[in-house]
Amino acid sequence: MTDVFQKILQKRLDGGRLSPEEGLQLYACDLISLGKAAQRLTPRLIPNGVTFVVDRNISYTNICTVGCDFCAFHRRSGHPDAFVLTLEQILKKVEELVALGGTQILIQGGIHPDLPLDYYLGMVRAIHEKYPQVHIHSFSAVEMDELSKKSKMPLPELFKLFKEAGLNSLPGGGAEILAERVRKKISPRKISSDRWLKIMRTAHEAGLKTTATMVFGHIETLEERVLHLVRLRELQDQTRGFRSFIPWSFVPYGTPKMDHINSAGGDDYLRTVAISRLMLDNFQHIQSGWLTEGQRMGQIALAFGCDDMGGTLIEDKVLEPTGIKADTRREDLIRLIRDAGFIPVQRNTNYEIVKVFEEAGSACHG
């Protein structure tokens, strides 16, 4: 490792904040040095612990008017594969999660042109009333933007209604890369990066925590990746509203307009994870993207700055069209975490400890 990289890493290890230029330079640093530095800076709920949540993704519709180039999930109205779930179907899925001891649901869908605000509020209210123990971590900034426009309701009022109905927090979907050059090319009909950040700020101010994401490895530059991290860091400085950061690499399969792009390799993924930990000095949690990267790479990421493996997945309709099938239960994540040399810790959405699995076959309550 050269003196330049050693100086940058030592600056961060000493508590300093890295500049965008320093973050960009680290993409040329050797991977092992990056990983070691990131691990030293990784906070954990318990020593040597890696957290996970028992949850379920529910896609209420795949009908979408946005049609991003990188999305294999969306369908137009009238398409034979298009669907909209009824409230009964959604409650059935929540019931199945509860039977497995789950504590969180992530509800997201396409930007449907006709579903009214009452569909969304009624869904949240019904779930919260029937299953109050389940945290509703749902609806991206893009969906909230559409609901605000359709209902002609300012975001603060909209978030107030959702919070009263039982919404716990918002996922970080729709961020992709927070650089307009990229967004104009791959998702020109999606909200701008400034709008995404404003919606997240408003959610935080309304008392709704959120996560933040980054989808990389397509047409963005390394400078734009670092810009994305800096913009998240700046908002976190002001609101402290982001619970965690989830980076994952672009999956080209099933996306006709972008299937010529080669997926980011393991080196690039781990490097980006480690640099995220080094740059995001005000984020406590970084999730391993095992769903898109594969379980083995997800395990390795736990040694490069990730302290969380996200959630179990009974199904994931968004990624299914790319060929990725999800059916991962609590026991699977416990095994993956333990085999990677860490202590599995089941958490809830608020990162409160549910169970600590110290040894195989046993669990002690936190």
C-alpha positions as CSV (number, residue, x, y, z in Angstrom):
1,M,0.0,0.0,0.0
2,T,1.4,3.4,-1.0
3,D,1.9,6.3,1.4
4,V,-1.0,8.2,-0.2
5,F,-3.5,5.4,0.5
6,Q,-2.1,4.8,4.0
7,K,-2.5,8.5,4.8
8,I,-6.1,8.6,3.6
9,L,-7.0,5.5,5.6
10,Q,-5.2,6.7,8.7
11,K,-7.0,10.0,8.5
12,R,-10.4,8.2,8.6
13,L,-9.3,5.8,11.3
14,D,-8.3,8.8,13.4
15,G,-11.8,10.2,13.1
16,G,-11.4,12.5,10.2
17,R,-13.9,12.9,7.4
18,L,-12.8,12.0,3.9
19,S,-13.2,14.4,1.0
20,P,-14.8,13.4,-2.3
21,E,-11.3,13.4,-3.8
22,E,-10.0,11.1,-1.2
23,G,-12.9,8.7,-1.6
24,L,-12.3,8.6,-5.3
25,Q,-8.6,7.9,-4.8
26,L,-9.5,4.8,-2.6
27,Y,-10.8,3.0,-5.7
28,A,-7.2,2.5,-6.6
29,C,-6.2,1.2,-3.2
30,D,-5.6,-2.5,-2.6
31,L,-8.8,-4.3,-1.6
32,I,-7.4,-6.0,1.6
33,S,-6.3,-2.7,3.1
34,L,-9.7,-1.2,2.4
35,G,-11.4,-4.1,4.0
36,K,-9.3,-4.0,7.1
37,A,-9.9,-0.3,7.6
38,A,-13.6,-0.6,7.0
39,Q,-13.9,-3.4,9.5
40,R,-12.2,-1.4,12.2
41,L,-14.8,1.3,11.7
42,T,-17.8,-0.9,11.7
43,P,-20.1,-0.4,14.7
44,R,-22.1,-3.4,15.9
45,L,-25.1,-3.9,18.2
46,I,-23.0,-6.5,20.0
47,P,-19.3,-7.3,19.6
48,N,-18.7,-9.5,16.6
49,G,-22.4,-9.5,15.8
50,V,-24.2,-9.3,12.4
51,T,-27.8,-8.4,12.4
52,F,-30.8,-9.5,10.3
53,V,-34.5,-9.0,10.2
54,V,-37.2,-11.5,9.5
55,D,-39.3,-9.8,6.9
56,R,-41.2,-10.1,3.6
57,N,-41.3,-8.0,0.5
58,I,-44.8,-7.5,-0.9
59,S,-45.2,-6.1,-4.4
60,Y,-48.8,-4.8,-4.6
61,T,-48.7,-4.1,-8.4
62,N,-46.2,-4.3,-11.3
63,I,-48.1,-1.8,-13.4
64,C,-45.9,1.2,-13.8
65,T,-45.8,4.3,-16.0
66,V,-42.2,5.1,-15.3
67,G,-40.5,2.2,-17.2
68,C,-36.9,2.6,-16.2
69,D,-34.4,1.0,-18.5
70,F,-32.9,-1.1,-15.7
71,C,-36.2,-2.6,-14.5
72,A,-37.4,-6.0,-15.6
73,F,-40.4,-5.9,-13.2
74,H,-42.7,-3.2,-14.7
75,R,-45.7,-3.9,-17.0
76,R,-48.1,-1.6,-18.7
77,S,-51.8,-1.7,-17.9
78,G,-53.5,-4.4,-19.9
79,H,-50.4,-6.6,-20.2
80,P,-51.2,-10.2,-19.6
81,D,-48.7,-10.4,-16.7
82,A,-49.9,-7.1,-15.0
83,F,-51.4,-7.4,-11.5
84,V,-52.8,-5.5,-8.6
85,L,-53.2,-7.3,-5.3
86,T,-56.4,-7.0,-3.3
87,L,-56.3,-6.1,0.4
88,E,-57.2,-9.7,1.2
89,Q,-54.3,-11.0,-0.7
90,I,-51.9,-8.6,1.0
91,L,-53.2,-9.5,4.5
92,K,-52.7,-13.1,3.6
93,K,-49.1,-12.5,2.9
94,V,-48.6,-10.7,6.1
95,E,-50.3,-13.5,8.0
96,E,-47.8,-15.9,6.5
97,L,-44.9,-13.7,7.7
98,V,-46.3,-13.5,11.2
99,A,-46.6,-17.3,11.3
100,L,-42.8,-17.4,10.6
101,G,-42.1,-15.0,13.5
102,G,-41.5,-12.1,11.2
103,T,-41.5,-8.5,12.3
104,Q,-41.3,-6.4,9.2
105,I,-42.9,-6.0,5.8
106,L,-41.6,-4.0,2.9
107,I,-44.4,-3.0,0.5
108,Q,-43.5,-1.5,-2.8
109,G,-44.9,-1.4,-6.3
110,G,-44.9,0.3,-9.6
111,I,-46.2,3.8,-10.2
112,H,-49.8,2.9,-11.0
113,P,-51.8,5.6,-12.8
114,D,-55.1,4.8,-11.2
115,L,-54.8,3.6,-7.6
116,P,-56.1,6.2,-5.2
117,L,-54.5,7.4,-2.0
118,D,-57.2,5.5,0.0
119,Y,-55.9,2.2,-1.4
120,Y,-52.5,2.8,0.2
121,L,-53.7,4.3,3.5
122,G,-56.3,1.6,3.8
123,M,-53.7,-1.1,3.2
124,V,-51.4,0.4,5.9
125,R,-54.3,0.9,8.4
126,A,-55.6,-2.6,7.9
127,I,-52.2,-4.2,8.4
128,H,-51.4,-2.1,11.5
129,E,-54.8,-2.8,13.1
130,K,-54.6,-6.6,12.5
131,Y,-50.9,-7.1,13.1
132,P,-49.7,-4.3,15.3
133,Q,-46.5,-6.2,16.1
134,V,-45.4,-5.9,12.4
135,H,-43.3,-2.9,11.4
136,I,-44.5,-1.4,8.1
137,H,-41.4,-0.3,6.2
138,S,-42.9,0.6,2.9
139,F,-43.3,2.9,-0.1
140,S,-40.4,4.5,-1.9
141,A,-39.8,8.2,-2.4
142,V,-41.0,7.7,-6.0
143,E,-44.3,6.3,-4.8
144,M,-44.7,9.0,-2.2
145,D,-44.0,11.7,-4.9
146,E,-46.7,10.3,-7.1
147,L,-49.2,10.1,-4.3
148,S,-48.5,13.7,-3.3
149,K,-49.1,14.8,-6.9
150,K,-52.2,12.8,-7.5
151,S,-53.9,13.8,-4.2
152,K,-52.6,17.4,-4.5
153,M,-51.4,17.0,-0.9
154,P,-48.1,18.5,0.4
155,L,-45.6,15.9,1.5
156,P,-45.7,16.9,5.2
157,E,-49.4,16.3,5.3
158,L,-49.1,13.1,3.4
159,F,-46.5,11.7,5.7
160,K,-48.6,12.7,8.7
161,L,-51.5,10.7,7.4
162,F,-49.3,7.6,6.7
163,K,-47.7,7.8,10.1
164,E,-51.1,8.0,11.8
165,A,-52.2,5.0,9.7
166,G,-49.3,2.9,11.0
167,L,-46.4,3.4,8.7
168,N,-43.1,3.0,10.5
169,S,-40.5,3.9,7.9
170,L,-39.6,4.3,4.2
171,P,-37.2,2.1,2.2
172,G,-34.5,3.8,0.2
173,G,-35.6,2.7,-3.3
174,G,-35.5,5.0,-6.2
175,A,-32.1,6.6,-5.4
176,E,-30.2,4.5,-8.0
177,I,-27.4,7.1,-8.5
178,L,-28.0,10.6,-7.3
179,A,-26.5,12.2,-10.4
180,E,-28.7,13.8,-13.0
181,R,-26.6,12.7,-16.0
182,V,-27.2,9.1,-15.1
183,R,-30.9,9.5,-14.2
184,K,-31.7,11.3,-17.4
185,K,-30.3,8.3,-19.4
186,I,-31.6,5.3,-17.5
187,S,-34.8,6.7,-15.7
188,P,-35.8,9.9,-17.4
189,R,-39.4,9.8,-16.1
190,K,-38.3,9.1,-12.5
191,I,-37.9,11.9,-9.9
192,S,-34.7,13.9,-9.9
193,S,-32.0,13.3,-7.3
194,D,-32.8,16.6,-5.7
195,R,-36.5,15.6,-5.4
196,W,-35.5,12.2,-3.9
197,L,-33.4,13.9,-1.3
198,K,-36.1,16.4,-0.5
199,I,-38.7,13.6,0.0
200,M,-36.3,11.8,2.3
201,R,-35.6,15.1,4.2
202,T,-39.4,15.7,4.6
203,A,-40.0,12.1,5.8
204,H,-37.2,12.5,8.4
205,E,-38.7,15.8,9.6
206,A,-42.1,14.1,9.9
207,G,-40.6,11.5,12.2
208,L,-40.3,8.7,9.7
209,K,-36.9,7.0,9.5
210,T,-35.7,5.7,6.1
211,T,-33.0,3.7,4.5
212,A,-30.8,4.8,1.7
213,T,-29.7,2.7,-1.3
214,M,-27.3,2.9,-4.3
215,V,-27.5,0.8,-7.5
216,F,-24.1,0.8,-9.2
217,G,-22.2,-0.9,-11.9
218,H,-24.1,0.3,-15.0
219,I,-23.3,3.7,-16.7
220,E,-22.2,5.7,-13.8
221,T,-18.6,6.9,-13.2
222,L,-16.7,6.4,-10.0
223,E,-16.9,10.1,-9.4
224,E,-20.7,9.8,-9.5
225,R,-20.7,6.9,-7.0
226,V,-18.7,9.1,-4.6
227,L,-21.0,12.0,-5.2
228,H,-23.9,9.8,-4.3
229,L,-22.3,8.9,-1.0
230,V,-21.4,12.6,-0.2
231,R,-25.0,13.7,-0.9
232,L,-26.3,11.0,1.5
233,R,-23.8,12.0,4.1
234,E,-24.7,15.7,3.9
235,L,-28.4,14.9,4.4
236,Q,-27.6,12.6,7.3
237,D,-25.7,15.4,8.9
238,Q,-28.8,17.5,8.9
239,T,-31.5,15.0,9.8
240,R,-30.0,11.8,11.2
241,G,-33.0,10.1,9.6
242,F,-31.2,7.3,7.7
243,R,-31.2,4.0,9.5
244,S,-28.9,2.2,7.1
245,F,-27.3,2.1,3.7
246,I,-27.7,-0.7,1.2
247,P,-25.5,-0.7,-1.9
248,W,-26.0,-3.4,-4.6
249,S,-24.8,-3.9,-8.1
250,F,-27.0,-3.7,-11.2
251,V,-28.4,-6.9,-12.5
252,P,-28.7,-6.7,-16.3
253,Y,-30.6,-9.9,-17.0
254,G,-34.2,-9.4,-18.2
255,T,-33.6,-5.7,-19.0
256,P,-33.7,-5.4,-22.8
257,K,-32.3,-1.8,-22.9
258,M,-29.4,-2.6,-20.6
259,D,-28.7,-6.3,-20.9
260,H,-25.5,-5.5,-22.8
261,I,-23.9,-4.2,-19.6
262,N,-21.6,-6.5,-17.7
263,S,-22.4,-6.9,-14.0
264,A,-19.9,-5.4,-11.5
265,G,-17.5,-8.1,-10.3
266,G,-16.9,-9.2,-6.7
267,D,-13.8,-6.9,-6.4
268,D,-15.8,-3.9,-7.5
269,Y,-18.7,-4.7,-5.1
270,L,-16.4,-5.3,-2.1
271,R,-14.4,-2.2,-2.9
272,T,-17.6,-0.1,-3.1
273,V,-18.9,-1.5,0.2
274,A,-15.7,-0.7,2.0
275,I,-15.5,2.8,0.6
276,S,-19.1,3.3,1.6
277,R,-18.2,2.5,5.2
278,L,-15.2,4.8,5.0
279,M,-17.1,7.7,3.5
280,L,-20.4,7.4,5.4
281,D,-19.0,8.2,8.8
282,N,-22.5,9.2,10.1
283,F,-24.3,5.9,9.1
284,Q,-24.3,3.2,11.7
285,H,-25.5,0.3,9.6
286,I,-24.5,-1.0,6.1
287,Q,-26.3,-4.0,4.7
288,S,-24.8,-6.8,2.7
289,G,-26.5,-7.2,-0.7
290,W,-26.6,-11.0,-0.6
291,L,-29.7,-11.1,-2.9
292,T,-28.1,-9.6,-5.9
293,E,-24.5,-10.5,-5.1
294,G,-25.1,-14.1,-4.1
295,Q,-24.9,-15.6,-0.6
296,R,-21.2,-16.2,-0.6
297,M,-20.3,-12.7,-1.7
298,G,-22.8,-11.5,0.9
299,Q,-20.8,-13.4,3.5
300,I,-17.5,-11.9,2.4
301,A,-19.0,-8.4,2.5
302,L,-19.4,-8.9,6.3
303,A,-15.6,-8.6,6.4
304,F,-15.6,-5.3,4.4
305,G,-17.7,-3.0,6.5
306,C,-21.2,-4.6,6.5
307,D,-22.7,-5.2,9.9
308,D,-26.2,-6.3,8.7
309,M,-27.5,-8.9,6.3
310,G,-30.9,-7.3,5.7
311,G,-33.9,-9.5,5.7
312,T,-35.2,-12.9,4.9
313,L,-37.1,-13.1,1.7
314,I,-40.0,-15.4,1.1
315,E,-40.4,-13.9,-2.4
316,D,-39.2,-10.9,-4.4
317,K,-41.3,-10.2,-7.4
318,V,-39.1,-7.3,-8.5
319,L,-36.0,-9.5,-9.1
320,E,-37.8,-12.6,-10.2
321,P,-37.9,-11.5,-13.9
322,T,-34.1,-11.2,-13.8
323,G,-33.8,-14.9,-12.9
324,I,-33.1,-14.4,-9.2
325,K,-35.3,-16.5,-7.0
326,A,-35.7,-15.6,-3.3
327,D,-36.7,-18.1,-0.6
328,T,-34.4,-17.4,2.3
329,R,-35.6,-18.1,5.9
330,R,-34.3,-17.1,9.3
331,E,-32.3,-20.4,9.7
332,D,-30.5,-19.7,6.4
333,L,-29.3,-16.2,7.5
334,I,-28.3,-17.6,10.9
335,R,-26.2,-20.2,9.2
336,L,-24.6,-17.7,6.7
337,I,-23.7,-15.3,9.4
338,R,-22.3,-18.0,11.7
339,D,-20.3,-19.7,8.9
340,A,-18.7,-16.3,8.2
341,G,-17.4,-16.2,11.7
342,F,-19.9,-13.8,13.3
343,I,-22.7,-14.0,15.9
344,P,-26.2,-13.9,14.3
345,V,-28.4,-11.2,15.9
346,Q,-32.1,-11.0,14.9
347,R,-33.3,-7.4,15.1
348,N,-36.5,-5.5,14.3
349,T,-36.8,-2.5,11.9
350,N,-35.6,-0.1,14.6
351,Y,-32.4,-2.1,15.1
352,E,-33.6,-3.3,18.5
353,I,-32.3,-6.8,19.4
354,V,-34.9,-9.5,19.2
355,K,-32.6,-12.6,19.7
356,V,-28.9,-13.3,19.9
357,F,-27.9,-16.7,18.6
358,E,-24.7,-17.4,20.5
359,E,-24.4,-21.1,19.6
360,A,-25.9,-23.5,17.2
361,G,-29.4,-24.5,18.2
362,S,-29.6,-22.0,21.0
363,A,-30.8,-18.4,21.3
364,C,-30.7,-16.0,24.2
365,H,-33.1,-13.0,24.4
366,G,-31.6,-9.6,24.1
